[in-house]
């Protein structure tokens, strides 16, 4: 059972980060940069899933159409 739950995490978060954000190709390698980027990517994925975006890449494209309004709407900051 523990092994299966590990694959669930791998499929939901790590695979999404690898494919959508090209995390494996990231050049951020010094100080706290890698940890900060992982936190930001995970936050973005979780927020998009909260509002029912099944396709994270499509959700990111939708948010980037109006980058100064839509992300704030998503977080209920406007």
LOFIKOL-293174 format. One record per residue: x, y, z of N, C-alpha, C in turn; residue number from 1. Coordinates in pm, whole numbers, always signed. Layout:
<fimar <X; Y; Z>; <X; Y; Z>; <X; Y; Z>; NUM>,
...
# end
This chain:
<fimar <+82; -119; +0>; <+0; +0; +0>; <+87; +126; +0>; 1>,
<fimar <+196; +127; +72>; <+283; +244; +77>; <+346; +269; -59>; 2>,
<fimar <+383; +163; -128>; <+444; +177; -260>; <+346; +241; -356>; 3>,
<fimar <+221; +201; -352>; <+121; +259; -442>; <+98; +406; -413>; 4>,
<fimar <+97; +446; -287>; <+76; +587; -255>; <+195; +670; -304>; 5>,
<fimar <+314; +613; -303>; <+430; +685; -354>; <+413; +712; -503>; 6>,
<fimar <+361; +617; -577>; <+340; +638; -721>; <+231; +738; -748>; 7>,
<fimar <+133; +747; -660>; <+29; +849; -674>; <+90; +987; -665>; 8>,
<fimar <+178; +1006; -568>; <+247; +1134; -553>; <+333; +1160; -677>; 9>,
<fimar <+404; +1060; -722>; <+490; +1075; -840>; <+408; +1117; -961>; 10>,
<fimar <+294; +1052; -981>; <+212; +1082; -1098>; <+144; +1218; -1089>; 11>,
<fimar <+100; +1257; -971>; <+25; +1381; -959>; <+112; +1505; -957>; 12>,
<fimar <+222; +1501; -885>; <+300; +1623; -867>; <+430; +1621; -946>; 13>,
<fimar <+513; +1522; -924>; <+645; +1521; -986>; <+637; +1511; -1138>; 14>,
<fimar <+551; +1425; -1187>; <+538; +1412; -1332>; <+487; +1542; -1394>; 15>,
<fimar <+392; +1607; -1328>; <+340; +1734; -1376>; <+449; +1840; -1378>; 16>,
<fimar <+529; +1845; -1271>; <+639; +1942; -1267>; <+740; +1914; -1377>; 17>,
<fimar <+770; +1788; -1399>; <+869; +1752; -1501>; <+820; +1787; -1642>; 18>,
<fimar <+694; +1761; -1671>; <+645; +1783; -1806>; <+602; +1926; -1831>; 19>,
<fimar <+529; +1986; -1739>; <+476; +2121; -1761>; <+581; +2229; -1742>; 20>,
<fimar <+661; +2216; -1637>; <+759; +2319; -1605>; <+901; +2282; -1646>; 21>,
<fimar <+921; +2165; -1707>; <+1055; +2117; -1746>; <+1152; +2128; -1628>; 22>,
<fimar <+1107; +2079; -1515>; <+1183; +2092; -1391>; <+1320; +2024; -1398>; 23>,
<fimar <+1329; +1913; -1468>; <+1457; +1842; -1477>; <+1561; +1922; -1554>; 24>,
<fimar <+1518; +2012; -1641>; <+1611; +2093; -1720>; <+1642; +2227; -1654>; 25>,
<fimar <+1591; +2250; -1534>; <+1610; +2379; -1467>; <+1757; +2405; -1439>; 26>,
<fimar <+1797; +2530; -1458>; <+1935; +2572; -1434>; <+1953; +2635; -1295>; 27>,
<fimar <+1845; +2641; -1217>; <+1852; +2699; -1083>; <+1915; +2595; -991>; 28>,
<fimar <+2036; +2623; -942>; <+2108; +2522; -864>; <+2177; +2576; -739>; 29>,
<fimar <+2171; +2706; -713>; <+2248; +2759; -601>; <+2158; +2810; -489>; 30>,
<fimar <+2214; +2811; -370>; <+2149; +2862; -249>; <+2011; +2797; -230>; 31>,
<fimar <+1912; +2881; -204>; <+1777; +2831; -180>; <+1691; +2835; -306>; 32>,
<fimar <+1751; +2865; -419>; <+1678; +2875; -544>; <+1597; +2753; -581>; 33>,
<fimar <+1656; +2632; -579>; <+1578; +2513; -616>; <+1457; +2490; -525>; 34>,
<fimar <+1474; +2509; -395>; <+1363; +2489; -300>; <+1254; +2593; -325>; 35>,
<fimar <+1294; +2716; -351>; <+1196; +2822; -377>; <+1117; +2795; -504>; 36>,
<fimar <+1185; +2750; -608>; <+1116; +2722; -733>; <+1020; +2604; -720>; 37>,
<fimar <+1060; +2500; -649>; <+971; +2385; -627>; <+847; +2429; -550>; 38>,
<fimar <+866; +2514; -451>; <+752; +2563; -373>; <+656; +2642; -460>; 39>,
<fimar <+709; +2729; -544>; <+624; +2810; -633>; <+552; +2724; -735>; 40>,
<fimar <+621; +2628; -793>; <+557; +2540; -891>; <+447; +2457; -826>; 41>,
<fimar <+475; +2402; -709>; <+376; +2321; -637>; <+254; +2405; -601>; 42>,
<fimar <+279; +2528; -556>; <+169; +2618; -522>; <+81; +2645; -644>; 43>,
<fimar <+143; +2670; -757>; <+68; +2698; -880>; <-17; +2576; -919>; 44>,
<fimar <+42; +2458; -912>; <-31; +2336; -947>; <-149; +2315; -852>; 45>,
<fimar <-125; +2329; -724>; <-231; +2308; -625>; <-344; +2409; -643>; 46>,
<fimar <-311; +2535; -667>; <-415; +2637; -686>; <-497; +2610; -812>; 47>,
<fimar <-433; +2565; -917>; <-507; +2533; -1039>; <-597; +2411; -1018>; 48>,
<fimar <-551; +2316; -940>; <-635; +2198; -912>; <-752; +2233; -822>; 49>,
<fimar <-733; +2328; -731>; <-842; +2370; -642>; <-960; +2425; -723>; 50>,
<fimar <-930; +2495; -831>; <-1037; +2551; -914>; <-1071; +2458; -1031>; 51>,
<fimar <-1036; +2332; -1019>; <-1078; +2224; -1110>; <-1016; +2230; -1249>; 52>,
<fimar <-892; +2272; -1259>; <-820; +2261; -1386>; <-756; +2123; -1391>; 53>,
<fimar <-809; +2036; -1474>; <-753; +1902; -1486>; <-622; +1905; -1562>; 54>,
<fimar <-613; +1994; -1660>; <-492; +2006; -1741>; <-415; +2130; -1691>; 55>,
<fimar <-306; +2107; -1622>; <-229; +2216; -1560>; <-169; +2307; -1667>; 56>,
<fimar <-119; +2251; -1776>; <-61; +2333; -1883>; <-165; +2427; -1942>; 57>,
<fimar <-286; +2376; -1964>; <-393; +2461; -2017>; <-432; +2568; -1916>; 58>,
<fimar <-432; +2534; -1789>; <-462; +2632; -1685>; <-358; +2742; -1679>; 59>,
<fimar <-231; +2706; -1695>; <-125; +2807; -1696>; <-137; +2899; -1816>; 60>,
<fimar <-171; +2842; -1931>; <-190; +2925; -2051>; <-307; +3021; -2032>; 61>,
<fimar <-414; +2972; -1971>; <-531; +3058; -1947>; <-494; +3172; -1851>; 62>,
<fimar <-420; +3142; -1748>; <-380; +3244; -1651>; <-285; +3346; -1713>; 63>,
<fimar <-204; +3303; -1809>; <-107; +3395; -1868>; <-167; +3487; -1973>; 64>,
<fimar <-293; +3464; -2010>; <-357; +3554; -2106>; <-371; +3694; -2049>; 65>,
<fimar <-402; +3703; -1920>; <-412; +3831; -1851>; <-331; +3818; -1721>; 66>,
<fimar <-199; +3828; -1730>; <-114; +3795; -1614>; <-129; +3888; -1495>; 67>,
<fimar <-189; +4006; -1513>; <-203; +4098; -1400>; <-339; +4090; -1335>; 68>,
<fimar <-431; +4010; -1391>; <-564; +3999; -1332>; <-601; +3856; -1296>; 69>,
<fimar <-584; +3763; -1387>; <-634; +3627; -1366>; <-571; +3554; -1247>; 70>,
<fimar <-440; +3559; -1229>; <-385; +3490; -1110>; <-439; +3548; -980>; 71>,
<fimar <-461; +3679; -976>; <-517; +3740; -856>; <-662; +3698; -835>; 72>,
<fimar <-737; +3684; -945>; <-874; +3631; -934>; <-873; +3490; -881>; 73>,
<fimar <-780; +3409; -929>; <-769; +3271; -886>; <-746; +3261; -735>; 74>,
<fimar <-669; +3353; -681>; <-638; +3353; -538>; <-738; +3437; -457>; 75>,
<fimar <-842; +3489; -520>; <-942; +3576; -455>; <-877; +3699; -392>; 76>,
<fimar <-782; +3760; -462>; <-716; +3879; -411>; <-769; +4007; -474>; 77>,
<fimar <-860; +3996; -567>; <-919; +4115; -628>; <-1062; +4126; -584>; 78>,
# end
